[in-house]
Amino acid sequence: MSLPHGFFPANTVPAALQGALNHAEERLNESLAQADSLAEMRGQAPLTQSWLELDTNRRRHLARVMTVSTFALDTLVRHPDWLPQLAAGGELDVAPATDALTTWLGQRLEKAENEAALHAALRTFRQERMLGIVWRDLVRPSGVDMWNTAAAVAQLAEVSLEGALGWLEKHLAPRWGSPAPRADGQQQRLVVLGMGKLGAGELNLSSDIDLVFAYPEQGETQGGSKTLEHQEYFTRLGQKLIAALDAVTADGFVFRVDMRLRPLGEGGPLVGSFASLAAYYQNQGREWERYALLKARPVAGDLAAGQELLEGLRPFIYRKYLDFGAIESLRELKSLINREVKRRGMQANIKLGSGGIREVEFVVQAFQLIRGGRDTELQVTSLRTAMARLPALGLLPHSVIDELAPDYVFLRELEHVLQALDDRQTQCLPEADIDRARVALGLNLPDWAAVMAQLDAVRERVRQHFDAVIAEPEEEFDEAGVAEGEQALSLEEWRALWCAELEESEALALLDEAGFAQPKTALQSLVAQRQSRQVQGMQRIGYERLEALMPLLLDAVAEHAAPDTALARVLPLIEAVLRRTAYLALLRENPEALGHLMRLCVASPW
């Protein structure tokens, strides 16, 4: 039996995609014919009959989903029985509750007798759930929006992680035993921290998952045929867990796993004890790691212990004082983003290109990093929640959020459609006309021109807001300008002087013009400072902060009636704080602090 002519309502898809729908119908009929033959051999009712019971709306939605998403079509062709099951269970309209997902997966995993069976069960479970998620995202039944889709994918990842981990712990216990209890008697399990969009509970449709593994305390396993140190046990367990989700088999994959956000990245241990992680972040933690930890959340394993770990790291992530070092590091990250945007081909990337997804996330997370220690309302992993709280805290006007929030939703909706095409993690706009037509259909827009018109407007607004966040102090200097009739030196001239890019005669003339009574002495002091062992031995970040500060400092020195005195007294002070690079960042960020310093230096030799 095959689907009758006219099964799909007329004019369900644009004329440009009618051929794609016809091809999808042919593939479905072949799959249903095979399923019906198998059912007949077993004395069962033909599967096609349950498809014919779908109402007109379901058929219209089916045509739309299959035409847009090759992943959905391939899944239905391989498993034609899934559609009637999902429809009967209500999963085409509403995301299942976490408890229901956990029960369903648990029932499948109970039958898995080895790791190959575990992998197969996880993958078929994932494919079936993703079919429902893609359907709801493209059809948009009542109550479903981009955020609902993102939460459903994150929920699926968490259930899959916990199910796989529980199965592995149970089946490996006879060989490796179980971890020894903690000093207080509590049992130990692997702690799985979700980072990035998983930690936020806002995964995209075909996303990898960023994870960090940890365990509470050192010790040895008990009760197995082989005793292992906890470090080795949890490392092996973590490797098994990654393979359970990440490995590509005949059934596909569950989630691609990225472990690079752990301490020392790919060069570091896969798993760390709480004590080793605390020591690492305290002694070696970098600003980008604070940025990454903003979204860290326990997602599997010992959730309470994971929360305990994050509470211990909170002082590292969020500083109670206004963190000028973080501002400078965020500015460096912003510069990196701008450099990447200029690369060829980035314009087609809606995440990394100008005005893309990453820039909205940067705007929100910059405020979380800088102000989260004071404004504890920002200590949340959800970007949506953090963004909504910025106006009430006086950090961004309502008018900005009224633009950023819907623009971010549009970018993420476009991302979801791009990934629904082939279940591929991509953020690049398609080049083929048919794929562009599929994207337009997925977004409910008339054609590709309408997609690009809306995208261009969104990108322009996002880029404006991104440019306005933590602007360079030099930009503020340039915008302020100088009073009419003054001939102040530019910051570029001061930079060239400090960096020894001028001939000696040019440097002396510049200092003379700035009002120095003894230009030669001033130049010798600057050269000696730049070539000193303390400056040459600075680490990269500190050196870059000094380079950024010196033009502003020299301009402030020249503002005083006695610039020779100001320079002679401020240079030793700068040398004394070279290792406290946060002070260098503070002086650069805070013109008032720089002005006070100049006045103190001129007024007192101490």
C-alpha angles and dihedrals in degrees: 000000000000135000108278123244109273093028088133114057116250120265092017092138132026117273091251089063100041091097091054090052091049090052091049090051091052092052091048093051091052091050093046092048090056091046091049091050090052091047091051091053088053094045093246132136114270113266091223089069091067089051091052089056091065111112124237094266092051090050092050090049091047091055091050095048095047093047094051100037122051086182091060092046093049091048093050092047090052095042109023090165092066097074097061089044094051091046093049092048093050093241093128089065107030134029111246118248118259091248091055092050091048092051094047094049092044091055091054095045092051087068094050109104098178141017093268089057090046090054092048093048093049093049098048089046090052094047092051094048092045090053088059093045093050091046093052092045093053098038097039103207117194113303096017121117137145092283091051090053093048091050092049093054091048090048090052091051093051094048090048092049094049093044094050093044093050092049092049093048091052098044096043095047095088090056104033103019124217129293118271114254120264121261090268092052098257117139118249127229134167112280113221115196117196113215133190117008092349090059088047091051088235107108121167122240099267102020136154116228123235112216140180120197124210142159130204107235144005121254143106133284120255135208101024133110087250129040117222133185109248091246091058095040095052092042091055091044090050091051090051091049093051091050091048090060107023106041114102112228135165086281093053123239137298103218131338107242125217118190098173096108092070119105110293090005118232090353094058132081115283092232132029134195118240090251094052093047092049091050092047096051092043095050105026107014114134131209094253089056090056087051090052094047092057087086100037113131133162106253105166142009117025101006095179092052089047090055089049090054093050092048088057091051095046095096088055094049099041122037118204092215127063100275110220091175089059091049090055092046091050089050089054090050089049090052089051090052090050092050091051091048090059093058117109115268097020092112089074091055112088092192104044101024126092112298091010137143094277092058094055090049090049092054092054098039093048089063091045092053097044100037104022093095091059100029100048091183085080093059092100130114096219114094090201092056095043092049092051091053098053098084095051089053091052092243099117130013119252088242091062094050090045086063101034097050099055092037090055090048091053092050091049092046089053089048091052093052092048090053094043090062094075106352088256128143099241136137097182123115113243123249100201115091094226092053090049089052090050091052092050090051091048090054094044091241123138098238147336093278089060090049092053094044091056093041093051092051092048093048093050093053094045093049091052091054092044091052091052095056116096094343118197114271087230089061090055089049091052092047092050091054122180133289117271112275095021120119099203118172117250124245088243090061091050090048091052090050094051093044091052092240093135129082112250092252091051092048093050091048091051093051091046090051089050090058103260111155092204107032094170093056091047092050092049090052092051094047091048091050094049093047095043120122090242094057096041091050095054121120117250098261094048092046091052091049091052091049089052094047101047099071089052092045094050090049089052091048091053091053091070126086089234104042093161091060093043092052094046091053101039099050095066089049092052089049090052093056099041091112091049094070092172087069090054089052091047093054091048094048097042115056090182091058090049091050093049090050092054093049092050092049093051093045098048135029090207 
